[in-house]
Amino acid sequence: MPSLSVVVPTRDTRTLTLRCLATLVPQFPPDAEVIVVDDDSRDDTVAALAATHSAARVVRLAPARGFTVAANAGLAVATGELLWLLNSDTEVKPGAVAALRAAFGRTARLGAAGPLLFAPDGSPQWSGGRVPDRRWLFALASGVAALAAHVPAYRRRRPVSGHDGRPVEWIPGTALVMRAAAWREVGTFDERLALYGQDVDYGIRLRAAGWDVALVPAARVVHVGGATVGRVCDATTSGQDVAALWTDLVRVLAKHGGPAAGAAAARALVAGATLRLAARRLARPCVAVAHRTAWDHDTAMYARAVAAVRRAVVTLASGH
């Protein structure tokens, strides 16, 4: 089976990073390597790694450059035939490493693959999907999809993407395994996509170059989610920077479909968000007083995201 390099970007997630490596390293084949990219952490992550995982190679960035730059920096020095980009807030379940390596060993044109992702409580997380269309973007921004997920009958009929057995076109950067030959052919992550969307963009580019993308159900990874974003960005209480997410998605779709595709994506996001904001304002009197500060914070974040999407469309129209 092909040799493996694991790249773990981290920023102020010392405890989570150590836990991630503790679940990962025991599964390593003899020729595997781990590269931790420290994005200007201030929590002694590097010292903790030296004490507990001295074999790990550490790449230090200062000042902080963000996830995409950190990922590229680690992947640039990796030597394996397989390159596994892995979030620091993950735990790799036993057997995952072997299952992923075996999948690439079986299929020569497999350019990228990923495990099934689960939340710490065992519930399934988004593990891969199709390239977003306007209907999907509207559901994302409106919150309709999140509401529907709380209805048991809905999830029985429509499992979380990646857990339904259907083909996928991209794998989340949370736990993205790439064949090094495909990485060299297609190129690095687009650093204009600082926080989100680089995985969608990469999936589109891989498939355009003739590489396959697939999930490996036998491999499983637990993902905490929002461990870094929630601390370093102006995020919602769920740990998501919605302004960055929505604008990065607009940029990806404009990159591959032109300004008109970007504008259409933006309209879908704004329409969905407008509905969401109206519903939140109507519901606010029913929110318990103890939770209103958080509620108002999230409402402000969604309004900020709408403004950011509109600015992104203007920027795209100007050719920048």
N, C-alpha and C positions, 0 to 999 in steps of 0.2 A: 504494500500500500504506500501511497506517496508520503513524503516527509512533511512535517507540519511546523509552521510558525504561528504563534498566537500573539496578537497585538492588543494590548489593553490600555486605552487612554484613560487617564484619571485626573481629576482635579478635586482635591479636598474630600476624597472618599476613601481614606486610609483603611478603615475597618472593613468596608465593603470590598475593597480591592484584595485585602488579605484573605477574606472569606472566599472570594471568587477563585483565587489561586489555590486555596486549600482544597477546593472541590475539583479543580482542573488538573493540577500537577500529578496526583496519583494515577491518572489515566494516561499519562504521557508515554509514548514510545521512546526508546533510547535516543533517537535522533531529533526529538522535538526541541523547540526553543520557545521561550516566552520573553516578550518585549513589552515593558511597561513604559508608556509615554506620560511623564508627569508634566501636566500643563500648569506649571507655576503653583503647585500646591503649597499651602501654608500650615499643613497639619502633620508634618514630619512623615509623610508617606515614604519618601526615599529612605530615610533611616530605618523605618519599620521593615521595608523590603530587604534592606541589607542584613537585618537581623534574622529574618524568617525565610527569605527566598533569595539567598545570595547568588543563585545561578541565573536569576532573571537579569536580563539586560535592561538598563534604565536609560531612556532618552529624556533629557530635561529641556523644557521650553520655558523661556522667560523673556518678556512678560507672557501672560497667558494668551494663547492664539485661538482657542476654541476647538471643538470636537473635530471638524473636518481637517484642519491643519495638523492636529495631533495624530489623527489616523494616518494621514499621508506620511508624516514623519516616521512613524513606526513601521509602516509597510515598506518604506524606502530602504530600510536596513535589514528587512527580513530575508532569510535565505531558503526557506522551505518551498517545496513544490505546491503546498497549500498554504494560504494566508487566511487566518481566522481573526477577523475583527470582532472583538468581544467587549461589551460594556463592562465597566467595573462593578456595576450593581447586579451581577448575575451569579447564579450558582449552577454549575454544570452537573447534570445527573449522571450517575454511573452508566457507562456504555456509550455515551454520546460521542466521545472522541473516535472510538473505533467505528461506530456506525457512519459517521461523516466521512472518515477516510475511506471506508469500504465503498461508499456511494461514488466517490470520485474514481476509485480504482475500477469500478464496473463500467463507467460511462466516460469515454474519452472526450466528448464534447460538452461535458458538464462544466460550465464556467463558474457558476455560483450556486451555493446551496445553503440551507439553514435548518436548524432544529425547530421543533414545535416549542413555542414559548408559553410559560404558565406564570401566573401571579403567585406570590408566596402562599396564598390560601388554596392553591390548587386549581383555581379557575383558569380557563384558557385565555391567552392573550393573542392579539393580532400577530400572525407569524409570517405573513406574506400575502400578496394579492395582485390584482390587476392594476394597470396604470389608472389613476383616478380620472373619472369622467365628471361631467357637470352635475349629474344626479347625485353621485357620491359626495362631491364637494358641498352641495346644498345640504345633504343629510349631516355631514360633518359640522358645518357652521351653524346649522339650526339646532343641533343637539337631538334631532329626532332619532338618529341611530342609537345614541346613548340611552335615551328613554326606552326605546324598544327592547334594548338588551336586558332590561329589568323585568320583562314579561317572560315567564318561563316557557310558554308555548312558542314564543318567537324564536328563542334560541334552540328549541328542539327542531324547528323547521328550518332555521337558518343559522348553522353553527358559526362561530367566530372564524373569520377568514384565515385560511391555512389549516384549519382543523376539519374542513369539509371535504378534503380529498380532491378538490378541483385544482387544475394547473395554476401556477402563479407566474407573474412576470417580473417580480422583484422581491428581494428579501430584505427585511429591516436591518439596518446597520447595528442593531443590538447584538446580533450573533450571526454575522455574515461570513461565510467561508468562500474563498475565491481561489480558483486555480491560478497559480502565479503566471503561467503562460498567457491566460486571458487578461490578467491584470496588466501585464507588459504590453499586450496588443491594444487594449482599449484605453489604457491610461489611468491616471490618478483620479481621485474624487475631485469634483469641481469645488474649489475653495471659495467661490462666490456664494455657495450654499453653506453658510457658516454653521448652521445648527441642524436643520432638517432637509429632507428632499434629496440629499446626495445619494441615498440608497435607491430611490426611485429612478433618478437620473442614470445611475450606474446600471440598473437593470435594463433600462431602455437601450443604452449603448451596447451592453453585452449581447442582447438578443439581435440588435441590428448587425452586429459583427458575426452572427451565426453561432453563438454559444447558447447552450441550454441553461435554464434556471429551474431549480426544483427544491422542494422541501424533503427532508428525511425524517419521516415520522418516528423512526426508532431512536432518534436523538432528541433529548428533552433538556430544556434549560429553564430555570426559574429566573424571572426578571422582576426586580423591585420596582423600577420605573421612576423617572424624575429625580434621581438622587443628586445629580449635579445641577440640572436646569432649575429645579426648585430653589436652589441656594444662590445661584449666580445670576439668574435672569429675573426679569419682572414677570413672574409666572402666575398662573391661576393656583388655587389651593390644591389642585390635583398635580401640580408640578409641571405644567406645560406652558411654554411661551407661545400662546396662540398667534400672536402677531408674526413671530418668526416662522411658525409652521405654515400659516396661510400664505405669506408672501413668498416663502421658498417654493411652495407648490405651484404658485402662479409663475415663478421664474422657470421652474422645470418644464412646465407645459408650454410656455412661450419659447423656450430654448428649442424644443423639438417640434412644435407645431406652428411657430411664428407668433407675431404680436396679436393676431386675431384670436388664436387659441388661448393666449394668456389673458386677453380681455374677457373672453367668454368664461374662463375659469374664475376670474375676479367677480364677474357679475353673479355667478352662482354662489360664491362665498358671501358676497354682500347681501344677496337676497336671503340666504339662510340665516345670516347673523342678524339681519333686521328683524326677522321673525323671532329669533331667540331673545333679542333685547326687549322687544315689546312684551313677550311672555314673562320675562324676568321682572319687568317693571310692574306688571299686573299682579304677579305673585308675591312681590316684596312684602305687602302688609300681612301675608300669611306666614312669613318666615319668623321663627322664634327670635326674640330680641337678641339672645346670646349669639346667634349666628348671622346677624345682619351685617356686621362689619366684614366678614368673609364674603357674604353674598354681594355686598356692594363692591368689594374689591374685584371679584370675578366679573361682575357686570362692567366695571371700568376697563378691565382687560379685554373683553370682547369688543367694546366700543373702540378701544385703542387699535385692535386688530383690524377693524373695518377701515379706519383711517390709514393704517399702514398698507392695506391692500390697494386702496385708491391711489396712494402715492406711488406704489410699485407699478401700477398701470401707466401712470404719467411718465415714469422713468423709462419703462419699456417702449412707450410710444416715441420718446425722444431719441431712442437708439442707444441708450447707455446700459 
